[in-house]
Amino acid sequence: EFADERAEVLAEAAALKKLATDFLHPEVGVTSTDGACFGRNYFNRASAPDVEDIELADERAAVLAEADALKKLAVDYLHPEVGVTSTDGACFGRNYFNRASAPDTED
């Protein structure tokens, strides 16, 4: 009776140790040898019919574009140190008043 109870407690402790190891090291991955785990997926096969409407796809694209724009605005707001980049030619004008060859003017 004592040996059976001891074996049960040790088995439970080993199972808890395995769960703790799996929790602390998720990079190890999951291994499975059960035959039911290797079933065929009928939804993602190449010959599966498309079930998405064009309207739904357009709406999804609009929502994702809006979310991308909001994310860009949030990053610009939270990180002002990033700065503004500009490639417009008008931004790189020449200052004719403070150049070294400008004639001196008296006030």
C-alpha positions as CSV (number, residue, x, y, z in Angstrom):
1,E,0.0,0.0,0.0
2,F,2.8,2.5,0.9
3,A,4.8,1.5,-2.2
4,D,1.8,2.1,-4.5
5,E,1.1,5.5,-2.9
6,R,4.8,6.4,-3.2
7,A,4.9,5.4,-6.9
8,E,1.7,7.5,-7.5
9,V,3.2,10.6,-5.8
10,L,6.5,10.2,-7.8
11,A,4.6,9.8,-11.1
12,E,2.6,13.0,-10.3
13,A,5.8,14.9,-9.4
14,A,7.4,13.8,-12.7
15,A,4.4,15.0,-14.6
16,L,4.5,18.3,-12.8
17,K,8.2,18.6,-13.5
18,K,7.5,18.0,-17.2
19,L,4.8,20.6,-17.3
20,A,7.0,23.1,-15.6
21,T,9.8,22.4,-18.1
22,D,7.4,22.8,-21.0
23,F,6.2,26.1,-19.6
24,L,9.7,27.5,-19.0
25,H,11.1,26.4,-22.3
26,P,8.5,26.9,-25.1
27,E,11.3,26.8,-27.7
28,V,11.6,23.1,-27.3
29,G,8.4,22.5,-29.2
30,V,5.7,19.8,-29.2
31,T,6.3,16.3,-30.4
32,S,3.4,14.0,-31.2
33,T,3.2,10.4,-32.4
34,D,-0.5,10.0,-32.2
35,G,-2.1,8.9,-35.5
36,A,-5.0,11.3,-34.9
37,C,-2.7,14.3,-35.0
38,F,-1.8,13.6,-38.6
39,G,-5.3,14.0,-40.1
40,R,-6.0,15.6,-43.4
41,N,-7.1,19.2,-43.4
42,Y,-9.9,19.6,-45.9
43,F,-10.1,23.4,-45.5
44,N,-6.5,24.4,-46.5
45,R,-6.0,21.9,-49.4
46,A,-5.2,23.2,-52.8
47,S,-8.5,22.1,-54.3
48,A,-10.7,23.6,-51.6
49,P,-13.2,26.2,-52.9
50,D,-12.7,29.8,-52.0
51,V,-15.2,30.8,-49.4
52,E,-14.3,34.5,-49.1
53,D,-16.5,37.1,-50.9
54,I,-14.9,39.9,-52.8
55,E,-16.7,42.5,-50.7
56,L,-15.3,41.0,-47.5
57,A,-11.8,40.9,-49.0
58,D,-12.1,44.6,-50.0
59,E,-13.4,45.5,-46.5
60,R,-10.5,43.6,-44.9
61,A,-8.0,45.4,-47.1
62,A,-9.5,48.8,-46.1
63,V,-9.4,47.9,-42.4
64,L,-5.8,46.7,-42.6
65,A,-4.8,49.9,-44.5
66,E,-6.5,52.0,-41.9
67,A,-4.8,50.1,-39.1
68,D,-1.5,50.5,-40.8
69,A,-2.1,54.3,-41.0
70,L,-3.1,54.4,-37.3
71,K,0.0,52.5,-36.4
72,K,2.2,54.9,-38.3
73,L,0.5,57.9,-36.6
74,A,0.9,56.3,-33.2
75,V,4.6,55.6,-33.8
76,D,5.1,59.2,-35.0
77,Y,3.4,60.5,-31.9
78,L,5.2,58.3,-29.4
79,H,8.7,58.7,-31.0
80,P,9.2,62.3,-32.0
81,E,12.9,61.8,-32.0
82,V,12.6,59.8,-35.3
83,G,12.2,63.1,-37.1
84,V,10.7,64.0,-40.5
85,T,12.2,62.9,-43.7
86,S,11.6,64.9,-46.9
87,T,12.6,64.4,-50.4
88,D,10.9,67.4,-52.0
89,G,13.2,69.6,-54.0
90,A,11.7,72.7,-52.6
91,C,12.9,71.8,-49.1
92,F,16.5,72.1,-50.1
93,G,16.4,75.8,-51.2
94,R,19.4,78.1,-51.0
95,N,19.5,80.9,-48.5
96,Y,20.8,84.0,-50.4
97,F,20.8,86.2,-47.3
98,N,23.1,84.3,-45.0
99,R,25.6,82.9,-47.6
100,A,29.3,83.7,-47.2
101,S,29.5,85.6,-50.5
102,A,26.5,87.9,-49.6
103,P,27.4,91.6,-49.4
104,D,27.4,93.1,-45.9
105,T,24.4,95.3,-45.2
106,E,24.4,98.0,-42.6
107,D,21.3,98.6,-40.5
